[in-house]
Amino acid sequence: MQNTSFNNEADYNDDLEFSAAPDTETCIRLTTPIDLAGTRLDAVLAKLLPDYSRSRLTTWIKDGAVLVNGKPAQPKDKLIGGEDITVTVRPSEENLAFTPEAMDLDIVYEDDTVLVINKPAGLVVHPAAGNWTGTLLNGLLAHCPSLSQVPRAGIVHRLDKDTSGLMVVAKTLPAQNHLVQQLQARTVKRIYRAIANGIVPFDGKIETLIGRDPHNRLKMAVVKFGGKPAVTHVKVLERYLAHSYIECSLETGRTHQIRVHMREANHPLAADPIYGNPRHPCSETVKSEVKQLNRQALHAYRLSFVHPSTQETVSFEAPIPQDIYHLLSVLRLEAGLDSSLNNEVEWQEKFDDDDDDWDDDDYDVEVMYVRD
């Protein structure tokens, strides 16, 4: 390959040569640009191969997968320009996880720009350790192969594995950027419905910092310092003997936000395996039904956002899933409330009249459920 002077990152990317090795690994061959003379090898590769993280490139160098003029090198070795570099791209579990897998997707809406999915409980959104296959991302790649050209297959936000409900997926990079900006500006409206332990006394706002639990790094918690601001508005829809049916509107989107906030408010979600209270006092019948739910009673039922192409606000709803609907029916029956609703759609419609009253001005009092 001829030595070439590069003026920008795009030029670097255009001057790569790729070839498939016999063991299916991919080899990338390139030449050190003269204007990067005196730069460390790991920094040169980070500049030339921006699609790969610097930590991954460093690992490849240390493992001997990077040759400079045909010889292994070290990350800190400085280059003088003009060296022939060969990088053997070794597939990682994460690389292999980004493969299409056909699955039934509950598609609420789809056009050339976005997809709206009603995710069932039990489906992991994104491949990660312990879940490299069978995720929503794999299903999206099978449904729409062009999503392989969009980072994270167009996923812009997530739901926990055992939380059901609505998610929006971008089908193009401009649409993804547009939706991410909306999420950052907090203009995406996300409303959840849930069953909480105990009698939630009134509507209010929970505002805290959320960060990693200092006693268990696998959990999130309300923290005094170092966390990220998190705001959840809570509205009580109905109260039973020992539980409450609530609606939560998110201003922010922190990991496990509703689950953490409701636990901090001493009203954890029913059947939550991480933040719940399995000893919550209630009747044996309800205890049995809660146990059979086998996941937190949380459903993302309404999603509104500005459509990236039309610039119009669009809104979607997903009916309460059968498992949560069944638990609600048991709670209503035990509490002596009307049990004439025939299905989860009728149940949802019962509480839909007041969906548009989520402005802060509609609260009689701003409630801080959590202690300072």
C-alpha positions in Angstrom: 0.0 0.0 0.0 1.3 3.5 -0.8 2.1 5.9 1.9 -0.5 8.6 2.0 -0.9 11.9 3.8 -4.3 12.2 5.5 -6.1 15.4 6.3 -9.0 14.1 8.4 -10.6 11.1 9.9 -12.8 10.3 6.9 -9.7 10.1 4.8 -8.2 7.6 7.2 -11.2 5.3 6.9 -11.2 5.4 3.1 -7.6 4.1 3.0 -8.2 0.7 4.7 -7.9 -2.7 3.0 -10.0 -5.6 4.4 -9.5 -9.3 3.7 -11.1 -12.4 5.2 -8.7 -14.8 6.9 -9.2 -18.6 6.6 -10.4 -18.8 10.2 -13.2 -16.2 9.4 -11.4 -13.5 11.3 -11.1 -10.2 9.4 -7.7 -8.6 8.6 -7.4 -4.9 8.2 -4.3 -3.6 6.5 -3.3 0.1 6.6 -0.3 2.4 6.6 0.6 4.8 9.3 -0.1 8.4 8.1 2.9 10.7 8.1 0.9 13.3 10.0 0.6 10.8 12.9 4.4 10.4 13.2 5.4 10.3 16.9 2.0 9.0 18.0 1.6 5.8 20.1 0.4 2.7 18.3 -2.8 2.5 20.4 -3.6 6.1 19.6 -2.9 5.7 15.9 -5.3 2.7 15.7 -8.0 4.6 17.7 -7.7 7.4 15.1 -7.7 5.0 12.1 -10.4 2.6 13.4 -13.0 4.7 15.3 -15.6 1.9 15.0 -13.6 0.0 17.7 -13.1 1.1 21.3 -9.6 2.0 22.4 -9.7 -0.7 25.1 -10.6 -3.4 22.5 -7.8 -2.2 20.2 -5.3 -2.3 23.1 -6.4 -5.8 23.9 -5.7 -6.9 20.3 -2.3 -5.3 20.4 -1.4 -7.1 23.6 -2.7 -10.4 22.3 -0.5 -10.2 19.2 -3.4 -9.5 16.8 -1.7 -6.3 15.6 1.5 -6.5 13.6 3.7 -3.5 12.7 5.9 -4.2 9.7 5.1 -7.9 10.3 6.1 -7.9 13.9 4.1 -7.8 17.2 4.2 -4.4 19.0 3.2 -2.8 22.2 0.4 -0.2 22.7 2.9 2.5 23.8 5.3 2.0 20.8 5.6 5.3 18.9 5.4 5.2 15.1 7.4 7.3 12.7 4.9 7.1 9.8 4.7 4.8 6.8 4.7 1.6 8.8 2.6 -1.3 7.4 0.0 -2.3 10.1 -2.1 -5.5 10.0 -5.0 -5.8 12.5 -6.7 -9.1 12.9 -10.2 -8.3 14.1 -11.2 -11.1 16.5 -14.9 -11.6 16.9 -16.0 -11.0 20.5 -19.1 -12.4 22.1 -20.6 -8.9 21.7 -19.8 -8.9 17.9 -21.3 -12.4 17.5 -24.4 -11.3 19.5 -25.4 -8.7 16.8 -26.8 -11.4 14.6 -30.4 -11.6 13.2 -32.8 -14.0 15.0 -36.3 -14.4 13.7 -38.9 -13.9 16.5 -42.5 -12.7 16.8 -42.5 -9.0 17.5 -45.6 -7.1 18.6 -45.2 -4.1 16.3 -47.6 -1.4 17.3 -46.5 1.0 14.5 -44.0 1.1 11.8 -43.0 3.4 8.9 -39.7 4.2 7.1 -38.4 6.1 10.1 -39.5 4.5 13.4 -40.8 1.3 14.9 -42.9 1.1 18.1 -42.7 -2.2 19.8 -44.8 -3.7 22.6 -42.1 -5.6 24.4 -43.3 -8.7 26.4 -42.0 -9.4 29.9 -39.0 -11.8 29.9 -37.4 -10.3 26.7 -34.0 -8.8 27.2 -33.6 -5.6 25.1 -29.9 -5.6 24.3 -27.2 -8.4 24.3 -25.0 -8.4 27.4 -23.2 -10.9 29.6 -25.4 -13.9 30.2 -27.8 -12.8 27.4 -25.9 -12.8 24.1 -28.8 -14.2 22.1 -32.5 -14.1 22.0 -32.7 -10.3 22.6 -35.0 -7.7 21.1 -32.0 -6.4 19.2 -31.6 -9.8 17.5 -35.2 -9.8 16.6 -35.1 -6.3 15.2 -32.1 -7.2 13.0 -34.1 -10.1 11.5 -37.2 -8.0 11.0 -35.4 -5.1 9.5 -31.9 -6.0 8.2 -31.1 -2.3 7.4 -30.9 -1.7 11.2 -27.5 -3.3 11.1 -26.3 0.1 9.8 -27.7 2.0 12.8 -25.9 1.9 16.2 -27.5 -0.5 18.6 -30.0 -1.5 15.8 -31.8 1.8 16.4 -32.6 1.2 20.1 -32.6 4.6 22.0 -34.0 3.5 25.4 -34.6 0.3 27.2 -37.0 -1.5 29.4 -35.9 -4.0 32.1 -36.2 -7.6 31.1 -39.3 -8.2 33.1 -41.0 -4.9 32.4 -43.5 -5.0 29.6 -44.6 -2.3 27.3 -43.8 0.3 24.7 -40.4 1.2 23.1 -39.6 3.3 20.1 -36.8 2.2 17.7 -35.2 4.4 15.1 -34.8 3.0 11.6 -32.3 5.6 10.4 -29.4 7.4 12.0 -31.0 10.9 11.7 -34.1 9.5 13.4 -32.0 8.0 16.2 -30.2 11.3 16.8 -33.6 13.1 16.8 -35.1 10.7 19.4 -32.0 10.8 21.6 -32.1 14.6 21.6 -35.8 14.4 22.7 -34.9 12.0 25.5 -32.1 14.3 26.6 -34.5 17.3 26.5 -37.1 15.2 28.5 -39.8 15.8 25.9 -40.6 12.1 25.3 -43.6 11.3 27.4 -43.4 7.8 29.1 -46.3 6.7 31.3 -46.2 3.4 33.2 -48.9 1.6 35.1 -47.9 -0.6 38.1 -49.2 -2.3 41.2 -47.5 -1.1 44.4 -47.5 -2.6 47.9 -49.5 -0.8 50.5 -51.9 2.1 50.3 -50.2 5.0 48.4 -51.8 8.0 50.2 -51.9 10.6 47.5 -50.5 11.8 44.2 -47.0 13.4 44.2 -43.5 13.7 42.9 -40.4 11.7 43.9 -37.2 13.6 43.2 -33.8 12.1 44.3 -30.4 11.2 43.1 -30.1 7.6 41.8 -26.8 5.7 41.6 -25.3 2.3 42.2 -26.2 0.8 45.5 -23.0 1.1 47.6 -23.7 -2.2 49.2 -24.7 -4.2 46.1 -23.2 -3.1 42.7 -25.9 -5.1 40.9 -28.6 -2.8 42.2 -29.5 0.8 42.0 -30.4 3.0 45.0 -31.3 6.5 46.1 -28.0 8.1 47.1 -27.0 11.3 48.8 -24.0 12.0 46.6 -22.7 11.0 43.2 -25.9 9.9 41.6 -27.9 11.3 38.8 -31.1 13.4 39.2 -34.3 11.3 38.9 -37.9 12.6 38.9 -41.0 10.4 38.9 -44.6 11.7 39.1 -47.0 9.3 40.8 -50.7 9.2 40.5 -53.0 6.8 42.4 -55.6 5.2 40.1 -57.2 2.8 42.7 -56.6 1.5 46.2 -57.2 -2.0 47.4 -56.9 -3.7 50.8 -53.1 -3.9 50.8 -52.0 -2.6 47.4 -52.5 0.4 45.1 -52.8 0.7 41.3 -50.7 3.6 40.3 -49.5 5.5 37.2 -46.0 6.8 37.0 -44.8 9.5 34.6 -41.0 9.8 34.0 -39.2 13.1 33.6 -35.9 11.3 33.6 -34.9 7.7 32.6 -32.5 6.3 35.1 -31.9 2.6 35.4 -34.7 0.9 37.5 -36.0 4.4 38.3 -39.7 3.6 39.1 -38.7 0.5 41.0 -36.1 2.3 43.1 -38.3 5.3 43.7 -41.3 3.3 44.8 -39.1 1.2 47.2 -37.7 4.4 48.7 -41.3 5.6 49.1 -42.0 2.4 51.1 -44.3 1.2 48.4 -42.2 -1.2 46.3 -43.8 -2.8 43.3 -45.6 -6.0 43.8 -43.5 -9.1 42.9 -40.4 -7.1 42.2 -37.6 -9.7 42.7 -34.9 -7.1 43.4 -36.5 -4.2 45.2 -39.8 -5.7 46.4 -40.9 -7.0 49.8 -41.9 -10.7 49.6 -43.2 -10.5 53.2 -45.6 -7.7 52.4 -48.7 -8.5 54.6 -51.8 -9.4 52.5 -54.2 -12.3 52.1 -53.0 -15.7 51.2 -54.9 -15.5 48.0 -53.2 -12.3 46.9 -49.8 -13.6 48.1 -50.3 -16.6 45.8 -51.3 -14.5 42.9 -48.4 -12.1 43.4 -45.9 -15.0 43.5 -47.3 -16.4 40.3 -46.8 -13.1 38.5 -43.1 -13.9 38.7 -42.0 -10.4 37.7 -42.4 -6.8 38.8 -45.9 -5.5 38.2 -44.8 -2.7 35.8 -46.0 -1.9 32.3 -45.0 0.9 30.0 -48.4 1.6 28.6 -48.2 5.0 26.9 -45.4 6.5 24.8 -45.5 9.9 23.1 -42.8 11.7 21.1 -42.3 14.0 18.2 -42.0 12.0 15.0 -38.6 12.6 13.5 -39.9 13.0 9.9 -43.3 14.7 10.3 -42.5 16.7 13.4 -45.9 15.9 14.7 -46.5 14.5 18.2 -47.6 10.9 18.1 -48.9 8.8 20.9 -49.2 5.0 21.3 -50.8 2.7 24.0 -50.3 -0.9 24.8 -53.1 -2.7 26.8 -52.3 -3.9 30.3 -50.9 -7.5 29.8 -52.9 -10.4 30.9 -50.8 -11.3 33.9 -51.1 -7.8 35.5 -54.7 -7.6 34.5 -55.4 -10.9 36.3 -53.8 -9.7 39.5 -55.7 -6.4 39.3 -59.0 -8.4 39.0 -58.1 -10.4 42.1 -57.3 -7.3 44.0 -60.6 -5.6 43.0 -62.7 -8.6 43.8 -61.1 -8.9 47.3 -61.7 -5.2 47.9 -65.3 -5.5 46.9 -64.9 -3.2 43.9 -66.6 -3.5 40.5 -65.4 -6.7 38.8 -67.5 -6.4 35.7 -64.7 -5.4 33.4 -64.3 -8.1 30.8 -60.7 -7.7 29.6 -57.5 -5.7 29.9 -58.6 -3.2 27.2 -61.7 -2.3 29.1 -59.6 -2.1 32.3 -57.2 0.4 30.7 -60.1 2.5 29.3 -61.6 2.8 32.8 -58.6 5.0 33.8 -57.9 6.8 30.5 -60.2 9.8 31.0 -57.5 11.7 33.0 -54.5 10.8 30.9 -53.7 14.4 29.9 -53.5 15.9 33.3 -49.9 15.3 34.0 -48.7 18.9 34.2 -47.2 19.9 37.5 -49.8 22.6 38.0 -52.5 19.9 38.4 -51.0 18.6 41.7 -52.6 20.0 44.8 -49.3 19.7 46.6 -45.9 18.7 45.6 -45.1 15.6 47.6 -41.6 14.4 48.5 -42.2 10.8 49.3 -38.6 10.3 50.2 -36.8 11.7 53.2 -33.9 14.1 52.7 
